[in-house]
Amino acid sequence: MTNDTVLKLVGHFKENRERFITFCRSLSEEELGRDVPDSTYRVKDFVAHLGTLDTLLALQFEALAAGRMQSLGQDASGGSFDVDEYNDRVVAERRDWSLEQILEEAAVNREGFLASLSRLTDEQIEQAVHFGGDNKRPPADIAFKLFLRGLARHDAIHVADMVKALPERAEEPQIKEWINDRVVQWYQTTMAGPATST
């Protein structure tokens, strides 16, 4: 069994997180506090979201490493999980945290996330996983490897959201290059517009 694809994914996750941290630390308190258009989040809220979702994903990776494919957030009994409610709750709990507090928690969570991801084999990630849907996308079965490739761009996806409130930053060449990715652009198009029922 090989894990060349998994190791490459780990590298992509690390690279994108380093770029994300650099970007976040370049923002002023005023910029971090701006409301993001067409969102209930402020700029800093996206940092909290990215820092907290890793814990759920690590549990999913651990289950797969043990031979059990399960949906994100699914408990042992297979109960339903509302990812939007989870995201909104953990973001709200961190609203008054400083950027450094959020990044410190995110670093710990990312360490566990990468350790769990590294335990997977290329064969394991070839399986399909059930995506339970969210307020913009319906439930579907998707290839887990495809999910991971998109997830590796999660930081860039939300930088694209953050710069909606930071138009002056959106024109910086390194930011434009980073978010001018077909997966990032697909996600932005898919998530545009009002919420739909799941």
C-alpha positions in Angstrom: 0.0 0.0 0.0 1.3 3.4 -0.9 0.3 6.9 0.3 1.9 9.1 -2.3 -1.4 10.9 -3.0 -2.0 11.4 0.7 1.5 12.8 1.3 1.0 15.3 -1.6 -2.3 16.4 -0.1 -0.6 16.9 3.3 1.9 19.2 1.5 -0.9 21.2 -0.1 -2.7 21.6 3.2 0.5 22.9 4.8 1.3 25.3 2.0 -2.2 26.8 1.9 -2.3 27.2 5.7 1.0 29.0 5.8 -0.2 31.4 3.2 -3.5 31.8 5.1 -1.8 32.6 8.4 0.5 35.2 6.6 -2.6 36.8 5.1 -4.5 36.9 8.3 -1.6 38.5 10.3 -1.3 41.2 7.6 -4.8 42.4 8.4 -5.6 45.3 10.7 -8.2 45.0 13.5 -10.4 47.2 11.4 -10.1 44.9 8.4 -10.7 41.8 10.6 -13.9 43.4 11.9 -15.5 44.2 8.6 -18.8 42.5 7.7 -18.4 40.3 4.6 -21.1 41.1 2.0 -23.8 38.4 1.4 -22.7 36.6 4.6 -23.5 36.6 8.3 -19.7 36.5 9.0 -17.1 39.1 9.6 -13.7 38.7 8.1 -12.2 37.3 11.3 -15.1 34.8 11.6 -13.7 32.9 8.6 -10.5 32.4 10.5 -12.4 30.9 13.4 -14.4 28.6 11.0 -11.2 27.3 9.4 -9.6 26.8 12.7 -12.4 24.7 14.2 -13.6 22.4 11.4 -10.4 20.5 11.5 -11.5 18.7 14.7 -14.5 17.1 12.9 -12.5 16.2 9.9 -9.8 14.5 12.0 -12.5 12.3 13.5 -13.7 11.4 10.0 -10.1 10.5 9.0 -9.6 8.4 12.1 -12.8 6.5 11.4 -11.7 5.8 7.8 -8.2 4.7 9.0 -10.0 2.2 11.3 -12.0 0.9 8.3 -15.3 2.9 8.8 -16.3 5.5 6.2 -18.7 8.0 7.8 -20.1 11.4 7.0 -18.7 14.5 8.5 -19.8 15.0 12.0 -21.7 11.7 12.1 -21.7 10.0 15.5 -21.3 6.3 16.2 -25.1 5.9 16.0 -25.2 7.5 12.6 -27.2 10.5 13.8 -27.8 13.5 11.6 -25.5 16.5 11.7 -26.1 20.1 10.6 -22.7 21.5 9.5 -24.1 25.0 9.1 -25.4 25.0 12.7 -22.1 23.7 13.9 -20.1 26.3 12.0 -22.3 29.2 13.1 -22.1 28.1 16.8 -18.4 27.7 17.0 -17.8 31.0 15.2 -20.1 32.8 17.5 -18.3 31.3 20.5 -15.0 32.8 19.3 -16.4 36.3 18.2 -14.6 38.1 21.1 -11.3 36.1 20.7 -8.2 37.9 19.5 -6.8 36.8 16.1 -3.8 35.2 17.9 -6.1 33.2 20.2 -7.9 31.9 17.1 -4.7 31.1 15.3 -3.2 29.3 18.3 -6.3 27.0 18.5 -6.2 26.5 14.8 -2.5 25.4 14.9 -3.3 22.7 17.5 -6.3 21.5 15.5 -4.4 21.5 12.3 -1.7 19.4 13.9 -4.2 16.7 14.8 -5.9 17.0 11.4 -2.7 16.4 9.5 -1.7 13.5 11.8 -5.0 11.9 11.2 -4.9 12.5 7.4 -1.4 11.1 7.2 -2.7 7.7 8.6 -4.8 7.2 5.5 -3.6 5.2 2.5 -4.2 6.0 -1.1 -6.4 2.9 -1.3 -8.6 4.2 1.5 -9.2 7.6 0.0 -10.5 6.0 -3.3 -13.8 5.2 -1.5 -17.0 7.3 -1.7 -18.2 9.3 1.2 -21.7 10.6 1.8 -21.9 14.4 2.0 -24.9 15.3 4.1 -25.5 18.6 2.3 -25.5 22.2 3.6 -27.6 25.3 3.1 -26.5 25.6 -0.5 -25.7 22.0 -1.7 -27.9 18.9 -1.6 -26.7 15.6 0.0 -24.6 13.5 -2.4 -22.1 10.6 -2.5 -18.7 11.8 -3.7 -15.3 10.4 -4.2 -13.3 11.0 -0.9 -10.2 11.8 -2.9 -12.0 14.5 -4.8 -13.4 15.9 -1.5 -9.9 16.1 -0.1 -8.5 17.8 -3.2 -11.2 20.5 -2.8 -10.7 20.6 1.0 -7.0 21.4 0.4 -8.1 24.7 -1.1 -10.4 25.5 1.9 -8.2 28.3 3.1 -8.0 29.9 -0.4 -11.8 29.5 -0.8 -12.4 31.5 2.3 -9.8 34.1 1.5 -11.9 34.7 -1.6 -14.8 35.3 0.8 -12.8 37.5 3.1 -11.6 39.8 0.3 -15.2 40.6 -0.6 -15.0 42.9 2.4 -11.4 43.9 1.6 -11.5 45.0 -2.1 -8.2 46.8 -1.8 -6.5 43.5 -0.7 -8.3 41.6 -3.5 -6.1 43.3 -6.1 -2.8 42.3 -4.5 -1.0 40.0 -7.1 -0.3 37.2 -4.7 -3.9 37.1 -3.5 -5.3 37.3 -7.0 -3.1 34.4 -8.1 -4.0 32.3 -5.1 -7.8 32.6 -5.4 -7.8 32.4 -9.3 -8.1 28.7 -9.0 -10.8 26.7 -10.9 -11.9 24.9 -7.7 -12.0 28.1 -5.7 -14.0 29.9 -8.4 -16.4 26.9 -8.8 -17.0 27.0 -5.0 -17.7 30.8 -5.1 -20.2 30.3 -7.9 -21.9 27.4 -6.2 -22.2 29.1 -2.9 -23.5 32.4 -4.3 -27.1 33.3 -3.8 -29.7 32.5 -1.2 -29.7 29.4 0.9 -31.7 26.5 -0.3 -33.5 23.9 1.8 -31.7 20.5 2.2 
